[in-house]
C-alpha cells in the first residue's frame, strides 16, 4: 500500500513527506509503547500512535519504519516535525482513534505482522 493510499483512507493531513507519498508500506501496526514497536513492527511498516514525543520518531527510525501516523488529532510540536524531516520520515495526522484507523487500514488490505494489529 502506498502512503498516498493511507492518507486517503485515514483522511489524513501530511505534515512531512509530501514528496514521499509513492513509497510502499509493507505492513502496519499501532502502539504507544516503544518496546512493542521495536519488537513487533517490520522494516517498511507504518506506525500509528497517539504519543507525540521525539522518542517515537527515534524509535521509528531505529526500527526502519517508513511513516508515522499520529491518531486522535494529536499534533507533534515543531521540534518533532523537524526531526522527522531530517530522517525523511513522512508524518501524517488523522482524527480517527487508533482502533478505527487500524481497522480502516486493515479493511483496505494492509496487514500487520504476527497479528500486531
Secondary structure, 3 states (H helix, E strand, C coil): CEHHHHHHHCCCEEEECHHHCCCECCEEEECCCHHHHHHHCCCCEEEEECCCCHHHHHHHHHHCCCEEEECCCCCCCHHHHHHHHHCCCEEEECCCCHHHHHHHHHHCCCCCCCCCC
